Structures are given as C-alpha cells and as structure tokens.
C-alpha cells in the first residue's frame, strides 16, 4: 500500500531526523541559557533608578515583544547584509531566539522581583547590607524560585520556536523534514513524525519542570504547554 510505503520511507530517514533533533536541542539549550541571562540583565535595567537604562530596556522589550520572531530572524540573516554584516545561519538563529525570548523573560523576572515584599529590602538595609547584597542574597533567590513555572513555559516556547531556524537554513529538525519530504514527495507521514519529535521533547521538558517544582516546593506550578 502507498501509506505503508510512505511510512517505510520515513522510518529509513529517522537517523537523519535524529541528527536534526540534536541540532534543535543544541540551539534551544544555548538560546535558553542566553535568554535567561539577557532577561535577568534587562529586568535589572528596567527596575534601576538610572533613567537611560530604563529607557533602553523599555525600547528593547517593546520591539522584540512587538514584532514576530520570524521577522527578527529575517532581519538578522538577510537584512544585516545591507550593512555588510553577514551572520552564518546558526549564530543568526541563536541570536534571534535569545533576543526574542530575552524580552519575555525580562518581564517575568521584573514581575517576580517586584513581587517580593518591600519590607525585606528595608530590613536588610537596616542591617547594613548594600543594595547589591540585598538583591543577590535575598531578593533574587526568592524571585527565581517564584519565576520557575512561567519561566519554564517560556523556555518550552523557545524549544518550539526553534523550528523557525529552518527559515535561515539551519539544518535542525524542521529543516531536515522539509528537505526529506520534498525530496521523497512524502508529506503527511513526515509532518506527523515532526510533530511527534517536538511533542516528546516538550513532554521531557515538562517532566523536568515538575521535578524542579517539587524540589523547590513550589505550590500550584504550571504545567508544560
């Protein structure tokens, strides 16, 4: 049967798809780490008393939350060539993911930092601690704990959105499926397999999220979506 033949073709392509999945995981992990670091820096800029830092953070957040990730990737990969700046596909994709999700994560960190009682700042100041010591030793540990559920869901979105790296020719999972399906002229089985690959990866991240929430004793944590 035609259907069996198509699935047989997909099964034979699994080693290639697995290689693409490894690239997807690699891109996602680097982007997640970068986005968390950038998001924390931007959140601190946003709540600082220095007006220029606040302004820079606001403009950055507004732009990267207000424009599609696809457009941002196209600007980085194709648009910058107008200024004689040429990025390879891999760094263009990773940079785009970091910049895009860093904007969302910065707002998560800002909200959780501001949710900590002001009384804790005042008590620590009364004990002679500096603002940086208070932030590092008292506020941030609590804020990161509170941020885990929304932050993890944002990281899951980073994994799923890494599929857009295919647009800038990164040989990740979606790109491999596009190339194989076009070459073999087999579509639905490849796309279903692609969906299953992402589904399994998201489920795995959901397990890690549940483990973290139990470890940190976070009540009512969000599930992966």
ROTISE-261321 format. One record per residue: residue in one letter; x, y, z of N, C-alpha, C in turn. Coordinates in steps of 0.05 Angstrom, whole numbers, plus 5000, padded with zeros to 4 digits. Layout:
N
aXYZXYZXYZ ...
REM end
This chain:
225
x501749765000500050005000501750255000 x500650474989502050724987502850835014 x500850815033501350925060503650775074 x503650505071505850355083508550425071 x508550475045511050545031512050815041 x510150995045510951265055512151255083 x510851095100511851065128514550925128 x514950745110517450605108519750795100 x519050985082521051195074521751365098 x519751435114520151605138521951455158 x521351195162522951035181525851025172 x526351005147529050995137530451255140 x528951475143530151735146530551815175 x529751645194529851715222532651795232 x534851655222537551745231538052035223 x537152125199537552395191535852585208 x533452505214531652675230532752695259 x533952475269535052475296537352675297 x538952685276541152885275540053165276 x537853205261536553465262535453535289 x534453325303533353375330535553455349 x537953335346540253405363541053705359 x540953785333541554075328539454245340 x536854165339534754315352535154345382 x535854125394536354125423538754305430 x540854295414543254455419542554755416 x541154825395540455105391538655195414 x536755035421534855105442536255155469 x538054975476539354995502541055245503 x542555305482544255545481542455795482 x540255785467538356015467537056055494 x536355835507535055855533536955985553 x539455885554541455995573541856295567 x542256355542542656635535540356815541 x537956715536535456875541535056925571 x535656725587535356755616537356965626 x539856945617541857145626541157425616 x540457445591539757715580537257815594 x535257645598532757725611533257835639 x535057705654535657805681536958075680 x538858115661540258375659538258595652 x536558535632534558735623532558795646 x531858595661529958645684531258825704 x533758785710535158965729535459245718 x535859265692535859535679533159665682 x531059515678528359615679527559725706 x528559605727527859695754529959875767 x532059935752534160105762533160395764 x534660555779533960835782535261015760 x536860885743538161035721536261055698 x535361295691533261335671534061225643 x536561265635537461175609537360875607 x538060735628537860435628534960345626 x533260485641530360425639529360455611 x530160675598529260735571530160525551 x532760455553533860255535532359985538 x531959915563530559655569527659665558 x526259885561523559915552523359885521 x525260025507525260015478525859735468 x527859605481528559335473526159145477 x524859155500522658985506520359035486 x519759295482517559365464518059255436 x520459285426521059195398520858895396 x522258755413522458465410519958315418 x518258435435515658315440513558405420 x514058625407512058735388512458665359 x514558505353514958415326515258115326 x514557975304514657685303517557585302 x518057355314520757235314521657185286 x519857105268520657055240521857305227 x520557535232521557785221524357855232 x524657805258527257865271529457685259 x528757435254530757255242531457345214 x529557435199530057525171531757775172 x531357955191533058195193535858115200 x536257925218538957845226540457705204 x538957525190540357365170540557495142 x538457625134538457745107538758055109 x537358175127537358475128540058595134 x541558465152544158585160546158585137 x545658425117547558425094547558695080 x545458855083545459125071547559305084 x548359225109550459385122553159225122 x553359035104555758875100556358705126 x554258635140554558465164553258195156 x554857985155553857725147554157525170 x551857425179551757225200551356955188 x552756755198552256485190549456395200 x548256195188545556115197545356055227 x547255895237547055805265547056045284 x549156215284549156445302546856635298 x545856665273543556835268541056735282 x540656465280538356345293538556365324 x540856295335541256305364540856595374 x542056785360541857065368538957155368 x537557085347534757165344533057045367 x533456795374531956675396532656805422 x535156855427536056985452534757265455 x534957425434533857695435530857695438 x529457505424526557495425525557415453 x526557185462525557085488526757215512 x529057345508530157505530528257735538 x526857845518524958055524522557955541 x521557715535519457605551520357525579 x522757405580523757315606524457545624 x525257775612525858005629523458095644 x521158085631518658165644517857975666 x518457715661517857515682519557575707 x522157625702523957685725523157955738 x522458155722521758405734519258375752 x517258225743514858195759515458045785 x517057835783517657675807519357835827 x521257995817522958155834521158355849 x519358485835517658685847515558565865 x515058305863513158175880514158115908 x516858135911518058095938517458335955 x516658285980515858495998517958706001 x517158956000519059186004520259176032 x518759066050519759046078522358896080 x522758696062525258546063527658726055 x527258906036529359096029529959276053 x527859376065528259566087529659436111 x528859186117530159036139533058986134 x533658906109536458856102538159106102 x536959336093538359586094538959666123 x537059616141537459676169539659516181 x540259276170542459106179545159186167 x545059386150547559486138548359366112 x546559216099547159096073546859306051 x548559266030548259446007546059345989 x545259515970543159435951543959185935 x546459175926547358945910547358695927 x548058715952548058485970545158385975 x543358575979540558505983539458365959 x540058475935539058355911540158075907 x542758045911544057785905543357575926 x543157645951542957455973540057405982 x538357605978535657585989533457585967 x533557785950531457825930531557625907 x533857605894533957425870533457135876 x534457015898533856735903530856685906 x529456875918526456845921525156885894 x526057085879524857155853525156925834 x527556805833527956585814526156345821 x525856295846524056075855521256125846 x520256365850517556435841517256425811 x519456495797519356515768519456255753 x520056035767520455775753518155695736 x515655695745513455595727513155765701 x512856035704512556185678515156185662 x517456185675519956185661520355925646 x519555705658519955445644518055425620 x515655525623513855525600514955695577 x516355915584517556085563519855935550 x521355775565523455615554522355395536 x520055285542518755095525518055225498 x517055475500516355615476518855665459 x521155705473523755735458524355485442 x523955255454524455005440522654975416 x520155035419518255005397518855215375 x519555455383520055665364522755625349 x524455455359526955405346526555285318 x524055185313523455085286523655295265 x523455555273523655775254526555805244 x528455675258531255685248531455565220 x529555395213529555275186529455485164 x528155715171527855935151530656045143 x532456045162535156145156537155915151 x536055695142537455455132539155305152 x538555335178539855175198538854885195 x540654685194539754405189538654275214 x536654415227535354295250533054105241 x531554015260529553815255527553895233 x526354135236524354215216525554245188 x527954345187529254375160529754095148 x530653905164531153635154528553515144 x526353555158523753445150522953575124 x523253835121522553985097524053865073 x526753825077528353735055527653445047 x527353275067526752995062523952955050 x521953105060519253075049519153175020 x520553385014520553494986522053304967 x524253194977525853014960524352754955 x522952644975521552394973518652424963 x517752674963514952734957513052584975 x513752575000512152455021511752675043 x509252735049508852975066507552905093 x505152805093503752765119505352585139 x506352355130507952195150510352355161 x511652505144513952665154513052875174 x510853015168509953225185508853115212 x507552885211506652765235509052685253 x511052575240513452495254514852735266 x514852955251515953205261514453295287 x511853285286510253365309510853185333 x511152925328511752745350514452795362 x516452865346519052935356518853165376 x517453385367517253615385515553545410 x513553395406511753315428513353165450 x515052985441516752825460518653015475 x519853195460521753385473520353565493 x517953655487516453825505515553665530 x514753425526514053255548516453215567 x518753175556521253135572521753395588 x521353625575521753875590519653905612 x517253815607515153825627515853655651 x517153425647518053255669520153405686 x521953535672524053685687522753915703 x520754045691519354255705517954155730 x516653935728515353815751517353745773 x519653635765521753565784522753815798 x523154035783524154285795522154395814 x519554385807517554505824517354345850 x517654075849517653925873520153975890 x522353995876524954045890524854315905 x523754515892523654785903521054825920 x519354615921516854625936515154865928 x514754875901513055095890510155005888 x508355125903505555045901504155135876 x502454955865500855025842502455105817 x504654975812506355035789504854985763 x505555135742504355105716505354865702 x503654725687504654505671505454605643 x507154425631508154495604505854525585 x506154715566504054745546505354775519 
REM end
